[in-house]
Each structure stands twice: as structure tokens, then as C-alpha cells.
Amino acid sequence: MRVKYFVATLISCVFIGVFSASAKDLTTSDVWLDSEITTIYTLNEHLNPFDISVDVKDGVVSLGGEVDSSIEKALAVEIARGVEGVKDVKDNIKLIRRLNLMRLQALFRH
């Protein structure tokens, strides 16, 4: 009976050690950073995650894409900077002016 408990305890310790080491490595990995930033963009009602591309290499985040306002651009950059494990953020997001439907209708009314 003691052997079973010993083996079970040993296996538990090995799994706990493996998973805790993996979790630590995962939180600082480029894949984790990319997923974390993309998820935050998706949950943010002021950003369209399909407009912003995220690329991470060695903890350095490169943002690309096109947004409508400088506020969206600044928000995307600050969110990325705020994620733990991000070393630097390279902002390559372009500002564009899209004509929304209301602006387009206003143009053609006059």
C-alpha cells in the first residue's frame, strides 16, 4: 500500500513540476503574447481586431494594419505595451479615413 502512495506522489510531483515549468515558459512565449494581445483587441469595443495585425518575435510586438483614428492607433499600442512579457512595441499601424455610410450619404445630398 505504501508503494502505491509513493508512486502516486512521485507521479504527481513530476506532473506538477512539468506543468508549472511549461506554464512559466508559455506566459513569456511569443505565441502566448500574440494570443493575449489579439484576445484583448477582440474584447475591446473600441477596436476592430480584423483591422490590426499582431506579430511577435522574441517579445517584440509589431503592429500593422489600418485604423480610422489616431485614438484607435494609440489604444492598440498602449494595450500591447501593457501586456506582461512585452519587451517593445513597433507601431506600423496606418491611419486611413474610411467613408462610412452616413458621411457618404451626406456628401451626395448636397
C-alpha positions in Angstrom: 0.0 0.0 0.0 2.8 2.4 0.8 4.4 1.8 -2.6 1.2 2.8 -4.3 1.1 6.1 -2.4 4.8 6.7 -3.0 4.3 6.1 -6.8 1.2 8.3 -6.9 3.0 11.1 -5.0 6.1 10.8 -7.3 3.9 11.0 -10.4 2.0 14.0 -9.0 5.3 15.8 -8.3 6.6 15.1 -11.7 3.4 16.4 -13.4 3.2 19.5 -11.2 6.9 20.3 -12.0 6.3 19.8 -15.7 3.2 21.8 -15.9 4.4 24.7 -13.8 7.6 24.9 -15.9 5.5 24.8 -19.1 3.1 27.4 -17.8 6.0 29.7 -16.9 7.6 29.3 -20.4 4.2 29.7 -22.0 3.4 33.1 -20.4 6.6 34.6 -21.9 6.4 32.9 -25.3 5.7 34.8 -28.5 2.6 32.7 -29.2 1.2 33.5 -25.8 1.9 37.2 -26.2 0.3 37.2 -29.7 -2.8 35.4 -28.4 -3.1 37.6 -25.4 -2.9 40.8 -27.4 -5.3 39.6 -30.1 -7.8 38.5 -27.4 -7.7 41.9 -25.7 -8.3 43.6 -29.0 -11.2 41.3 -29.7 -12.8 42.0 -26.4 -12.3 45.8 -26.7 -15.4 47.5 -28.1 -13.3 50.4 -29.5 -11.0 48.3 -31.7 -11.7 46.0 -34.6 -9.2 43.1 -34.3 -9.5 42.4 -38.0 -8.0 45.8 -38.8 -4.9 45.3 -36.7 -2.2 42.6 -37.3 0.0 41.4 -34.5 3.3 39.7 -34.9 5.6 38.8 -32.0 9.3 37.8 -32.2 11.4 37.5 -29.1 9.0 39.5 -27.1 8.9 42.4 -29.5 5.4 43.1 -30.8 5.0 44.5 -34.3 1.6 46.0 -35.0 0.3 46.6 -38.5 -2.9 47.2 -40.4 -5.1 50.2 -40.9 -7.4 52.1 -38.4 -9.7 55.1 -38.7 -8.4 57.3 -36.0 -5.3 58.2 -34.0 -7.2 57.2 -30.9 -7.6 53.6 -32.1 -4.0 53.5 -33.1 -2.8 54.8 -29.7 -5.1 52.4 -27.9 -3.8 49.4 -29.8 -0.2 50.4 -29.0 -0.9 51.0 -25.3 -2.7 47.7 -24.9 0.2 45.9 -26.4 2.7 47.7 -24.2 0.6 46.8 -21.1 0.8 43.0 -21.6 3.3 41.4 -19.3 6.3 40.0 -21.1 6.3 42.5 -24.0 9.7 44.0 -24.4 9.0 46.6 -27.1 6.2 47.6 -29.5 6.8 48.6 -33.1 3.9 50.7 -34.4 3.4 50.2 -38.1 -0.4 50.9 -38.0 -1.5 53.3 -40.7 -4.3 55.8 -40.3 -6.8 55.9 -43.1 -10.0 57.8 -43.5 -12.9 55.4 -44.4 -16.1 56.9 -45.6 -18.8 55.5 -43.5 -22.3 55.3 -44.9 -23.5 58.4 -43.1 -20.7 60.5 -44.5 -21.2 59.1 -47.9 -25.0 60.0 -47.8 -24.2 63.5 -46.6 -21.8 64.0 -49.5 -24.4 63.0 -52.1 -27.2 65.1 -50.5 -25.6 68.4 -51.4 
